[in-house]
């Protein structure tokens, strides 16, 4: 598993920018905003009303 819910969006993007379309499709359109750099995936999912586990599964399916 490449990603976990405690990682910040910024950390995740540094690992793999291919996650951007998945995040955008989920409604997370502020990928480049300063809060996204310090916000964990779990925090971002909560703000956007998303199921963090389902999102994490999609993100970790990327090769």
C-alpha positions as CSV (number, residue, x, y, z in Angstrom):
1,X,0.0,0.0,0.0
2,X,1.5,3.2,-1.2
3,X,-0.8,5.7,0.6
4,X,-2.5,5.9,3.9
5,X,-5.1,8.2,5.4
6,X,-2.6,10.0,7.7
7,X,-0.5,11.2,4.8
8,X,-0.9,14.8,3.7
9,X,-2.2,15.6,0.2
10,X,1.2,17.3,-0.4
11,X,3.1,14.1,0.6
12,X,0.9,12.0,-1.6
13,X,1.4,14.3,-4.6
14,X,5.2,14.2,-4.2
15,X,5.0,10.4,-4.4
16,X,2.7,10.2,-7.4
17,X,1.1,13.0,-9.4
18,X,-1.1,10.4,-11.2
19,X,-3.5,10.6,-8.2
20,X,-4.6,14.1,-9.3
21,X,-7.4,12.9,-11.6
22,X,-8.8,10.6,-8.8
23,X,-8.8,13.5,-6.3
24,X,-10.4,15.9,-8.8
25,X,-13.1,13.3,-9.7
26,X,-13.8,13.0,-6.0
27,X,-14.4,16.7,-5.8
28,X,-11.1,17.8,-4.3
29,X,-10.4,20.6,-6.7
30,X,-7.9,22.5,-4.5
31,X,-5.0,20.2,-5.1
32,X,-2.5,23.1,-5.3
33,X,-3.9,25.3,-2.5
34,X,-1.8,25.8,0.7
35,X,-4.2,23.9,3.0
36,X,-4.0,20.8,0.8
37,X,-0.3,20.7,1.4
38,X,-0.7,20.2,5.2
39,X,-4.1,18.5,5.3
40,X,-4.2,14.7,5.7
41,X,-6.3,12.6,3.3
42,X,-8.6,11.8,6.1
43,X,-9.1,15.5,7.0
44,X,-9.7,16.4,3.3
45,X,-12.2,13.5,2.9
46,X,-14.1,14.7,6.0
47,X,-14.3,18.3,4.6
48,X,-15.6,17.0,1.3
49,X,-18.0,14.4,2.8
50,X,-16.1,11.5,1.2
51,X,-15.5,7.9,2.5
52,X,-11.7,8.0,3.1
53,X,-11.4,4.2,2.9
54,X,-13.1,4.0,-0.5
55,X,-10.9,6.9,-1.8
56,X,-7.8,5.3,-0.4
57,X,-8.6,2.1,-2.2
58,X,-8.8,3.9,-5.5
59,X,-5.6,5.8,-4.9
60,X,-3.7,2.6,-4.0
61,X,-4.9,0.8,-7.1
62,X,-2.6,3.0,-9.2
63,X,0.6,1.4,-10.3
